[in-house]
Amino acid sequence: MSAYSPEDWSDFLVASSGASAALAGLVFIGISINLTRILDGPGLPGRAGQTIVILANALAVSLAVVVSNRSSPLGEMRAWVNELVLTVGGVASVMNLALSAAYSSVLVPS
């Protein structure tokens, strides 16, 4: 097994994409059920959004790597799509860190 070979990681990535999709769905349902409570709490709407973004990011990255292992007639377009997904995932992670710092001051007063 090579750490740099995506084919060797396919089972892990399939499990990761399934788990992140299931958790994102459960969080979405939990947010939908408790929407009024979440909207009333200071900083909670942002945290709820962050949670969905983190799980969607994990799902997108896992699926991008899994799909890149499959042979496709599209060839180079598949590589561009994967790069786009990974770039958007990286940007989402950076935005999540920035939002986390902003919301920590709301949730924990100085």
Contacts in CASP RR format, 6 or more apart in sequence:
PFRMAT RR
TARGET T0000
AUTHOR 0000-0000-0000
METHOD contacts of the structure
MODEL  1
MSAYSPEDWSDFLVASSGASAALAGLVFIGISINLTRILDGPGLPGRAGQ
TIVILANALAVSLAVVVSNRSSPLGEMRAWVNELVLTVGGVASVMNLALS
AAYSSVLVPS
1 8 0 8 1.000
2 8 0 8 1.000
6 13 0 8 1.000
6 65 0 8 1.000
6 68 0 8 1.000
6 69 0 8 1.000
7 69 0 8 1.000
9 65 0 8 1.000
10 66 0 8 1.000
10 69 0 8 1.000
13 62 0 8 1.000
13 63 0 8 1.000
13 65 0 8 1.000
13 66 0 8 1.000
14 62 0 8 1.000
14 66 0 8 1.000
16 58 0 8 1.000
16 62 0 8 1.000
17 58 0 8 1.000
17 59 0 8 1.000
17 62 0 8 1.000
17 63 0 8 1.000
17 66 0 8 1.000
18 59 0 8 1.000
18 62 0 8 1.000
20 55 0 8 1.000
20 56 0 8 1.000
20 58 0 8 1.000
20 59 0 8 1.000
20 62 0 8 1.000
21 55 0 8 1.000
21 59 0 8 1.000
23 55 0 8 1.000
24 52 0 8 1.000
24 55 0 8 1.000
24 56 0 8 1.000
24 59 0 8 1.000
25 55 0 8 1.000
27 48 0 8 1.000
27 51 0 8 1.000
27 52 0 8 1.000
27 55 0 8 1.000
28 52 0 8 1.000
31 38 0 8 1.000
31 48 0 8 1.000
31 49 0 8 1.000
31 52 0 8 1.000
37 44 0 8 1.000
38 44 0 8 1.000
38 45 0 8 1.000
38 48 0 8 1.000
39 45 0 8 1.000
42 106 0 8 1.000
42 107 0 8 1.000
43 103 0 8 1.000
43 106 0 8 1.000
43 107 0 8 1.000
46 99 0 8 1.000
46 103 0 8 1.000
47 103 0 8 1.000
47 107 0 8 1.000
50 96 0 8 1.000
50 99 0 8 1.000
50 100 0 8 1.000
50 103 0 8 1.000
53 92 0 8 1.000
53 95 0 8 1.000
53 96 0 8 1.000
54 96 0 8 1.000
56 92 0 8 1.000
57 89 0 8 1.000
57 90 0 8 1.000
57 92 0 8 1.000
57 93 0 8 1.000
57 96 0 8 1.000
60 85 0 8 1.000
60 88 0 8 1.000
60 89 0 8 1.000
61 85 0 8 1.000
61 86 0 8 1.000
61 89 0 8 1.000
63 85 0 8 1.000
64 81 0 8 1.000
64 82 0 8 1.000
64 85 0 8 1.000
64 86 0 8 1.000
65 82 0 8 1.000
67 78 0 8 1.000
67 82 0 8 1.000
68 78 0 8 1.000
68 79 0 8 1.000
68 82 0 8 1.000
72 78 0 8 1.000
END
